[in-house]
Amino acid sequence: MPAHVTSDKLKAAEDLQEFGYCLLECPLPEKEFRRLRKRLLEVAQQEREDGRAFLYDGGNQRVFSLLNKGEEFERSVREPIVLELMEDVLGLNFLLSSTHANIAGPGGVSMNVHADQTFARPPWPPYALVANSMWMLDDFTEDNGATRLVPGSHLLGRQPDYDRGEGDVETIPACAPAGSIMIFDGRLWHQTGANVTDRPRHGILNYYCRGYVRQQQNFFAGLKPEVVERSDARMRRLLGFENYFALGLSDGLE
């Protein structure tokens, strides 16, 4: 695998630039990481029991709007080393676009190869409009559905061309121990892998965008008031409650 797990921010930034992704060691204390994982498992189980779970591709589950479902998820959104690397990719005053969980369940099949900025019409600019972070709450292995990647594909600056057979391009699994974080450029070709084990694989995706790109999740309409009320200045900026130059105004430049 081109990128290896590291705690060195400079090495991670180099991997991001060269390969389109990097792998970070867990920045959380073990107790805090366990609390984060436990809360996601509770929410996912409750949504399945209530019949509200979003299930797809044979056994996979998505859990949306995590900021509304536990304070545990807020810490991951503003993890300092992740934000530093996101700024390298997305520039100053980038935004949180959405936060949700991707659970590759037993029997879950692989997703189509894609890049995350599908919303952008070609030609793409020579830089990322969005970037993602995958918090690995379990060991990510080739067998349990680890995210699969095409290293360096972010430099192509386009989506896979399925008519030319690029949907079947060779991918590699991003394998790393539980607690690791994968940060990847929004132009990188990737897919959820197939889970051929008998246990689910859990991950949290915190998705960010440049300050002038529309967010995937409408936090102004969908975020619980108590989440906004307890947000510090950094979180409010990430959510989009501050101006981006002359964008996002409510009454002139106030």
SEPAVO-748055 format. One record per residue: x, y, z of N, C-alpha, C, O in turn; residue in one letter. Coordinates in steps of 0.02 Angstrom, whole numbers, padded with zeros to 5 digits, always signed. Layout:
// SEPAVO-748055
XYZXYZXYZXYZA
...
//
This chain:
// SEPAVO-748055
+00043-00060+00000+00000+00000+00000+00044+00062+00000+00091+00066+00040M
+00031+00110-00043+00074+00169-00047+00077+00209+00018+00132+00230+00038P
+00021+00219+00052+00021+00258+00114+00019+00211+00174-00014+00159+00172A
+00055+00230+00227+00056+00191+00288+00034+00234+00346+00038+00296+00343H
+00010+00202+00399-00015+00239+00457+00043+00278+00489+00098+00251+00499V
+00030+00341+00504+00082+00384+00532+00051+00433+00581-00009+00447+00579T
+00092+00459+00626+00072+00514+00669+00105+00579+00648+00095+00631+00680S
+00145+00576+00595+00183+00633+00571+00141+00673+00522+00125+00649+00467D
+00121+00733+00542+00077+00774+00500+00109+00789+00432+00074+00790+00381K
+00175+00802+00431+00208+00817+00368+00207+00757+00320+00193+00765+00261L
+00220+00696+00347+00217+00636+00305+00146+00625+00281+00136+00607+00223K
+00096+00636+00323+00026+00628+00303+00010+00677+00246-00024+00658+00198A
+00032+00739+00252+00020+00789+00200+00053+00769+00134+00024+00779+00081A
+00112+00741+00138+00147+00718+00077+00109+00660+00044+00102+00659-00017E
+00084+00613+00085+00045+00557+00058-00019+00583+00025-00039+00558-00028D
-00052+00631+00057-00113+00659+00029-00100+00689-00040-00140+00680-00087L
-00046+00724-00046-00029+00757-00109-00011+00706-00163-00032+00713-00221Q
+00028+00655-00144+00052+00607-00193+00000+00554-00211-00012+00540-00270E
-00030+00524-00160-00074+00467-00171-00148+00485-00170-00190+00447-00194F
-00165+00544-00143-00235+00563-00137-00267+00543-00071-00326+00555-00060G
-00228+00512-00027-00253+00493+00039-00195+00484+00086-00137+00477+00065Y
-00210+00484+00151-00160+00469+00202-00194+00432+00259-00256+00432+00264C
-00154+00401+00301-00179+00362+00358-00147+00389+00422-00085+00391+00427L
-00188+00408+00470-00164+00436+00533-00175+00388+00591-00224+00352+00593L
-00128+00388+00637-00139+00352+00700-00195+00385+00739-00209+00444+00730E
-00228+00346+00781-00284+00372+00820-00262+00429+00865-00215+00421+00905C
-00293+00488+00860-00273+00545+00902-00311+00548+00968-00297+00590+01010P
-00360+00503+00977-00401+00505+01038-00374+00460+01093-00345+00408+01078L
-00383+00480+01156-00370+00434+01211-00413+00372+01203-00469+00376+01177P
-00388+00314+01225-00424+00251+01215-00495+00254+01243-00542+00229+01212E
-00504+00284+01302-00570+00287+01333-00618+00327+01289-00676+00308+01282K
-00594+00382+01261-00637+00423+01219-00654+00388+01153-00711+00393+01129E
-00606+00353+01126-00619+00314+01064-00671+00261+01077-00717+00251+01036F
-00666+00225+01133-00715+00173+01149-00785+00202+01157-00835+00172+01137R
-00788+00262+01187-00853+00295+01196-00884+00314+01129-00944+00307+01118R
-00842+00338+01083-00866+00355+01016-00893+00294+00980-00947+00296+00952L
-00855+00240+00982-00877+00178+00948-00941+00151+00980-00987+00131+00944R
-00944+00150+01046-01003+00125+01081-01065+00164+01062-01118+00135+01051K
-01059+00230+01059-01117+00270+01042-01142+00256+00971-01202+00252+00960R
-01097+00248+00924-01119+00233+00856-01155+00166+00854-01207+00159+00822L
-01128+00116+00887-01160+00050+00887-01230+00055+00918-01277+00022+00894L
-01238+00095+00971-01303+00103+01002-01353+00135+00953-01409+00112+00947E
-01332+00188+00919-01376+00223+00873-01395+00179+00815-01454+00176+00796V
-01346+00144+00786-01360+00100+00729-01409+00044+00748-01455+00029+00710A
-01399+00014+00807-01443-00039+00830-01514-00012+00842-01563-00045+00823Q
-01519+00046+00872-01585+00075+00886-01622+00090+00822-01683+00078+00818Q
-01588+00115+00771-01621+00129+00708-01644+00065+00673-01696+00065+00640E
-01607+00011+00680-01629-00052+00651-01691-00078+00689-01738-00102+00658R
-01689-00072+00755-01746-00097+00795-01809-00055+00782-01865-00081+00784E
-01801+00010+00770-01858+00054+00758-01883+00051+00686-01934+00082+00670D
-01849+00015+00643-01868+00012+00572-01850+00075+00534-01878+00087+00480G
-01804+00115+00561-01785+00178+00528-01717+00173+00494-01694+00222+00465R
-01686+00115+00497-01618+00109+00471-01617+00114+00395-01662+00090+00361A
-01565+00147+00369-01554+00152+00297-01508+00094+00278-01448+00096+00291F
-01537+00042+00248-01501-00018+00229-01494-00022+00154-01540-00003+00117L
-01437-00048+00130-01426-00050+00058-01372-00101+00042-01335-00123+00086Y
-01367-00120-00021-01314-00163-00048-01304-00227-00008-01248-00247+00006D
-01359-00258+00010-01356-00326+00037-01343-00334+00110-01346-00390+00135G
-01328-00280+00147-01315-00287+00218-01281-00227+00248-01265-00226+00307G
-01271-00175+00207-01238-00114+00231-01289-00066+00260-01348-00069+00244N
-01265-00022+00304-01309+00026+00338-01275+00094+00341-01215+00099+00353Q
-01314+00146+00329-01291+00215+00339-01328+00244+00399-01388+00232+00408R
-01293+00282+00439-01324+00319+00494-01309+00393+00482-01251+00414+00485V
-01360+00432+00469-01352+00501+00449-01358+00549+00509-01379+00530+00563F
-01337+00611+00496-01347+00667+00544-01320+00650+00613-01355+00656+00663S
-01257+00630+00616-01229+00607+00679-01225+00662+00732-01228+00647+00792L
-01219+00725+00711-01215+00778+00761-01278+00783+00803-01277+00809+00859L
-01334+00759+00776-01397+00759+00813-01404+00698+00857-01454+00692+00893N
-01355+00652+00856-01365+00588+00889-01314+00572+00943-01307+00515+00964K
-01280+00624+00967-01234+00613+01022-01176+00662+01021-01146+00674+00969G
-01160+00689+01080-01104+00736+01085-01038+00702+01068-00989+00735+01051E
-01036+00636+01073-00974+00600+01059-00949+00613+00988-00889+00612+00975E
-00996+00626+00942-00977+00635+00872-00947+00704+00858-00912+00713+00808F
-00961+00752+00901-00937+00820+00889-00861+00825+00893-00830+00862+00855E
-00831+00786+00938-00759+00788+00947-00723+00768+00882-00672+00798+00864R
-00748+00716+00848-00714+00693+00788-00716+00745+00732-00670+00749+00692S
-00769+00785+00730-00777+00835+00677-00723+00889+00682-00702+00916+00631V
-00702+00906+00743-00654+00960+00751-00586+00937+00777-00550+00975+00808R
-00569+00874+00764-00503+00848+00783-00448+00891+00750-00446+00896+00689E
-00403+00920+00790-00354+00969+00763-00312+00944+00705-00305+00980+00655P
-00282+00884+00709-00238+00863+00655-00277+00851+00590-00251+00862+00536I
-00339+00828+00597-00381+00819+00537-00396+00887+00506-00391+00895+00445V
-00413+00936+00547-00429+01003+00520-00368+01035+00488-00374+01070+00438L
-00309+01023+00516-00248+01050+00485-00237+01021+00416-00219+01058+00369E
-00247+00956+00409-00238+00925+00343-00293+00945+00295-00281+00953+00235L
-00355+00953+00321-00409+00976+00278-00395+01046+00251-00411+01062+00194M
-00365+01088+00292-00348+01155+00269-00295+01153+00214-00297+01193+00168E
-00249+01105+00219-00200+01096+00165-00234+01081+00099-00213+01105+00046D
-00287+01041+00102-00321+01019+00041-00373+01071+00017-00379+01083-00043V
-00410+01100+00064-00469+01140+00047-00461+01215+00058-00506+01253+00041L
-00406+01237+00085-00395+01308+00096-00428+01333+00159-00460+01295+00195G
-00419+01397+00172-00444+01428+00233-00521+01428+00236-00555+01430+00184L
-00547+01424+00297-00618+01431+00309-00661+01381+00271-00716+01397+00248N
-00635+01320+00266-00676+01266+00236-00733+01249+00284-00733+01272+00341F
-00781+01210+00261-00841+01193+00299-00848+01119+00310-00820+01079+00273L
-00884+01100+00362-00908+01032+00369-00967+01024+00322-01015+01063+00325L
-00964+00974+00278-01019+00964+00230-01071+00915+00257-01131+00926+00249S
-01049+00862+00289-01096+00814+00321-01056+00768+00366-00995+00764+00361S
-01091+00733+00409-01059+00682+00450-01108+00624+00458-01165+00633+00481T
-01086+00564+00440-01128+00505+00446-01084+00443+00452-01023+00447+00446H
-01115+00387+00465-01078+00324+00473-01092+00278+00415-01147+00277+00387A
-01042+00240+00397-01048+00188+00345-01030+00122+00378-00973+00111+00399N
-01079+00077+00381-01069+00012+00412-01073-00041+00358-01126-00051+00327I
-01017-00075+00345-01016-00130+00297-01036-00194+00333-00996-00222+00371A
-01097-00216+00322-01122-00274+00358-01101-00339+00324-01081-00339+00266G
-01106-00395+00361-01091-00460+00332-01133-00471+00269-01194-00462+00270P
-01101-00490+00215-01136-00499+00152-01144-00436+00111-01169-00439+00055G
-01124-00379+00138-01129-00317+00101-01082-00318+00041-01024-00338+00046G
-01107-00296-00016-01068-00298-00078-01030-00232-00086-01044-00183-00051V
-00982-00231-00131-00942-00171-00142-00983-00119-00180-01027-00135-00219S
-00966-00056-00168-00997+00000-00202-00962+00012-00268-00905-00011-00278M
-00995+00048-00314-00962+00067-00377-00903+00113-00363-00905+00153-00316N
-00851+00107-00403-00795+00153-00398-00818+00223-00417-00852+00232-00467V
-00800+00273-00376-00823+00341-00388-00776+00390-00353-00733+00370-00314H
-00785+00453-00367-00752+00507-00329-00807+00546-00293-00865+00543-00313A
-00788+00582-00241-00839+00614-00198-00865+00680-00224-00914+00706-00197D
-00834+00709-00275-00861+00773-00300-00898+00762-00365-00886+00796-00416Q
-00944+00714-00363-00985+00699-00421-01030+00757-00441-01051+00762-00498T
-01045+00802-00393-01089+00858-00406-01057+00909-00454-01093+00949-00484F
-00992+00908-00461-00956+00958-00501-00955+00938-00574-00932+00884-00592A
-00981+00982-00617-00980+00969-00689-00909+00975-00716-00871+01017-00692R
-00891+00934-00764-00824+00940-00794-00821+01002-00838-00871+01025-00865P
-00760+01029-00845-00696+01005-00818-00688+01026-00745-00708+01081-00726P
-00657+00982-00706-00643+00998-00637-00583+01045-00632-00538+01043-00674W
-00582+01088-00581-00522+01129-00570-00464+01085-00547-00475+01028-00526P
-00403+01110-00550-00344+01069-00532-00333+01065-00456-00275+01066-00434P
-00385+01061-00418-00382+01055-00345-00447+01026-00321-00498+01027-00356Y
-00446+00999-00260-00506+00967-00233-00557+01019-00211-00539+01071-00184A
-00620+01004-00223-00675+01045-00197-00700+01018-00130-00727+01055-00089L
-00690+00954-00119-00711+00921-00056-00657+00872-00035-00613+00854-00075V
-00660+00851+00028-00616+00798+00053-00652+00762+00109-00697+00790+00140A
-00633+00701+00122-00668+00659+00169-00620+00632+00222-00560+00626+00210N
-00647+00616+00280-00608+00580+00331-00648+00520+00355-00706+00527+00374S
-00617+00463+00353-00648+00401+00377-00617+00381+00443-00558+00363+00446M
-00657+00384+00496-00635+00361+00562-00649+00286+00566-00707+00265+00564W
-00597+00246+00571-00604+00174+00571-00618+00150+00643-00574+00150+00685M
-00679+00130+00655-00698+00109+00722-00685+00035+00736-00689+00013+00793L
-00668-00001+00684-00645-00070+00688-00580-00075+00648-00563-00029+00611D
-00544-00130+00656-00490-00143+00609-00519-00145+00539-00569-00180+00527D
-00489-00110+00493-00510-00113+00423-00466-00164+00387-00405-00156+00384F
-00497-00216+00360-00461-00269+00326-00490-00280+00257-00545-00257+00241T
-00452-00315+00216-00477-00329+00149-00541-00370+00151-00585-00361+00109E
-00548-00414+00201-00606-00459+00204-00668-00425+00232-00724-00445+00214D
-00660-00375+00275-00720-00347+00307-00746-00283+00275-00786-00247+00305N
-00724-00268+00215-00753-00211+00179-00715-00147+00186-00745-00093+00180G
-00650-00150+00198-00609-00088+00200-00619-00048+00136-00627-00077+00082A
-00619+00017+00142-00624+00060+00084-00569+00042+00034-00511+00033+00053T
-00587+00036-00029-00539+00019-00081-00525+00081-00124-00570+00121-00137R
-00462+00089-00144-00439+00151-00175-00401+00138-00239-00376+00083-00252L
-00397+00191-00280-00352+00192-00337-00302+00248-00323-00314+00305-00341V
-00245+00232-00291-00197+00284-00273-00175+00325-00333-00160+00297-00386P
-00172+00390-00324-00151+00435-00376-00205+00456-00425-00194+00500-00466G
-00264+00425-00419-00318+00441-00467-00344+00512-00459-00376+00538-00504S
-00331+00544-00401-00353+00613-00392-00319+00660-00441-00346+00714-00457H
-00261+00640-00466-00225+00683-00513-00254+00680-00583-00237+00721-00626L
-00299+00632-00596-00334+00630-00661-00385+00686-00668-00400+00708-00723L
-00411+00709-00611-00457+00765-00612-00523+00752-00645-00552+00797-00677G
-00548+00691-00639-00613+00674-00670-00641+00611-00637-00607+00576-00601R
-00705+00599-00651-00738+00538-00629-00715+00478-00671-00690+00488-00726Q
-00722+00417-00645-00710+00359-00687-00757+00359-00747-00815+00379-00742P
-00732+00338-00804-00773+00332-00865-00797+00260-00869-00759+00215-00889D
-00859+00249-00850-00886+00181-00849-00892+00152-00919-00887+00091-00928Y
-00904+00194-00969-00909+00169-01038-00843+00141-01063-00842+00099-01109D
-00788+00162-01033-00722+00137-01051-00698+00083-01004-00640+00063-01006R
-00743+00058-00962-00726+00003-00917-00690+00023-00854-00663-00020-00819G
-00687+00088-00838-00651+00109-00779-00687+00094-00715-00659+00101-00660E
-00749+00072-00719-00784+00049-00660-00754-00015-00632-00766-00033-00574G
-00715-00051-00673-00683-00113-00652-00608-00104-00642-00570-00152-00643D
-00587-00042-00632-00516-00028-00622-00491-00063-00559-00529-00074-00512V
-00427-00081-00559-00398-00115-00501-00394-00068-00441-00371-00011-00448E
-00415-00092-00383-00413-00052-00321-00373-00089-00268-00362-00150-00274T
-00352-00052-00216-00318-00084-00160-00357-00067-00096-00387-00013-00093I
-00356-00110-00046-00391-00095+00016-00350-00050+00062-00289-00058+00067P
-00383-00003+00094-00350+00040+00144-00356+00006+00211-00404+00017+00248A
-00307-00036+00227-00309-00076+00289-00271-00039+00344-00216-00014+00334C
-00301-00036+00403-00270-00003+00460-00307-00025+00524-00364-00046+00520A
-00274-00019+00581-00305-00040+00644-00360+00008+00667-00362+00066+00647P
-00404-00018+00709-00458+00022+00737-00430+00085+00769-00379+00083+00803A
-00464+00141+00757-00442+00205+00783-00407+00248+00732-00403+00309+00739G
-00382+00216+00678-00348+00254+00626-00397+00298+00588-00458+00286+00588S
-00371+00350+00557-00411+00395+00517-00382+00398+00447-00322+00409+00439I
-00423+00388+00397-00402+00398+00328-00431+00464+00303-00492+00475+00306M
-00388+00507+00279-00410+00570+00248-00399+00562+00173-00345+00542+00152I
-00449+00579+00133-00440+00571+00061-00471+00628+00021-00524+00654+00037F
-00435+00645-00031-00452+00698-00078-00519+00681-00112-00531+00623-00129D
-00561+00731-00123-00627+00719-00153-00624+00695-00225-00675+00674-00252G
-00567+00699-00256-00559+00675-00326-00536+00603-00329-00534+00573-00383R
-00517+00574-00272-00489+00506-00271-00543+00455-00288-00597+00456-00259L
-00528+00409-00333-00574+00355-00349-00572+00303-00293-00518+00283-00271W
-00630+00282-00269-00633+00236-00213-00701+00201-00211-00745+00217-00251H
-00708+00153-00166-00770+00116-00158-00770+00082-00090-00717+00067-00063Q
-00829+00070-00062-00836+00026-00004-00821-00044-00027-00847-00066-00078T
-00780-00080+00010-00765-00149-00008-00819-00197+00013-00863-00179+00053G
-00818-00257-00014-00865-00310+00006-00844-00340+00073-00785-00352+00085A
-00893-00351+00116-00880-00382+00181-00897-00456+00176-00956-00475+00174N
-00846-00498+00176-00857-00571+00170-00848-00605+00238-00843-00667+00242V
-00846-00565+00292-00841-00594+00359-00911-00599+00390-00961-00584+00357T
-00913-00622+00452-00978-00628+00487-00988-00571+00537-01032-00576+00580D
-00948-00517+00532-00954-00461+00579-00956-00396+00540-00924-00390+00488R
-00994-00346+00565-00997-00281+00530-00933-00242+00540-00897-00250+00589P
-00919-00198+00492-00862-00152+00495-00890-00081+00499-00928-00060+00456R
-00871-00044+00552-00899+00022+00566-00850+00078+00551-00791+00073+00568H
-00875+00131+00519-00833+00189+00506-00875+00252+00507-00934+00251+00489G
-00845+00307+00526-00879+00372+00526-00847+00416+00472-00786+00422+00470I
-00888+00445+00429-00865+00488+00376-00882+00561+00392-00940+00580+00391L
-00831+00600+00406-00839+00672+00413-00814+00704+00348-00755+00700+00331N
-00860+00735+00313-00850+00758+00244-00847+00834+00245-00892+00866+00273Y
-00796+00863+00215-00785+00935+00217-00783+00964+00146-00773+00927+00097Y
-00794+01030+00140-00795+01061+00075-00764+01131+00078-00758+01160+00132C
-00745+01157+00022-00720+01226+00020-00775+01274+00042-00834+01258+00038R
-00755+01332+00065-00802+01378+00096-00856+01404+00050-00906+01430+00073G
-00846+01398-00016-00895+01424-00063-00936+01367-00096-00975+01380-00142Y
-00927+01305-00072-00964+01248-00100-01024+01233-00055-01019+01235+00006V
-01081+01218-00086-01140+01203-00046-01130+01139-00006-01105+01089-00032R
-01149+01141+00059-01141+01084+00102-01191+01029+00085-01247+01042+00064Q
-01169+00966+00095-01213+00910+00081-01272+00908+00129-01328+00894+00110Q
-01259+00924+00192-01311+00924+00243-01329+00997+00259-01286+01039+00269Q
-01394+01011+00262-01418+01078+00277-01422+01085+00353-01473+01070+00384N
-01368+01108+00383-01365+01113+00456-01413+01167+00483-01437+01161+00539F
-01426+01218+00443-01470+01272+00466-01541+01246+00476-01577+01267+00522F
-01562+01198+00434-01630+01172+00438-01635+01109+00480-01686+01096+00512A
-01581+01069+00482-01586+01003+00513-01552+00993+00579-01563+00941+00611G
-01510+01040+00600-01473+01029+00662-01515+01048+00722-01549+01099+00722L
-01513+01007+00774-01551+01021+00835-01525+01086+00867-01464+01097+00869K
-01569+01128+00893-01548+01191+00923-01496+01183+00978-01451+01225+00984P
-01501+01130+01017-01453+01121+01072-01382+01108+01046-01333+01124+01080E
-01376+01078+00987-01310+01067+00958-01279+01134+00939-01220+01146+00952V
-01319+01177+00909-01294+01244+00890-01276+01284+00952-01225+01318+00954V
-01318+01280+01003-01307+01320+01064-01243+01303+01099-01211+01347+01129E
-01222+01240+01098-01161+01221+01133-01099+01223+01088-01044+01205+01110R
-01107+01245+01026-01051+01247+00980-01005+01306+00996-01028+01361+01007S
-00940+01292+00996-00891+01346+01005-00880+01380+00938-00911+01363+00887D
-00835+01430+00937-00824+01470+00877-00800+01427+00818-00821+01438+00761A
-00756+01379+00832-00731+01337+00778-00786+01295+00748-00791+01288+00687R
-00828+01266+00791-00883+01225+00766-00933+01266+00727-00957+01244+00675M
-00949+01325+00749-00996+01368+00713-00968+01387+00645-01005+01391+00596R
-00903+01398+00641-00873+01412+00576-00878+01352+00530-00894+01359+00471R
-00864+01292+00557-00869+01232+00517-00940+01220+00491-00950+01196+00436L
-00989+01236+00533-01059+01225+00514-01084+01277+00464-01136+01266+00433L
-01048+01332+00455-01068+01382+00406-01103+01443+00435-01135+01480+00399G
-01096+01453+00501-01129+01510+00533-01088+01575+00528-01109+01626+00555F
-01031+01572+00496-00991+01632+00484-00987+01647+00409-00994+01601+00368E
-00976+01710+00392-00970+01729+00322-00906+01699+00292-00857+01689+00327N
-00909+01684+00228-00850+01667+00189-00839+01725+00141-00869+01727+00087Y
-00795+01771+00160-00787+01834+00124-00855+01867+00116-00885+01886+00166F
-00881+01875+00055-00947+01907+00046-01003+01856+00036-01057+01873+00012A
-00991+01793+00055-01042+01741+00049-01071+01725+00118-01035+01728+00168L
-01135+01710+00120-01167+01691+00182-01192+01750+00223-01202+01744+00283G
-01202+01807+00191-01222+01867+00226-01295+01864+00249-01337+01833+00215L
-01310+01895+00304-01380+01901+00325-01404+01974+00322-01463+01987+00311S
-01359+02021+00332-01377+02091+00328-01313+02131+00313-01280+02157+00359D
-01297+02136+00251-01235+02169+00232-01175+02129+00256-01176+02068+00255G
-01124+02163+00279-01063+02130+00301-01062+02118+00376-01010+02104+00405L
-01120+02124+00409-01124+02111+00481-01120+02036+00494-01122+02015+00552E
//
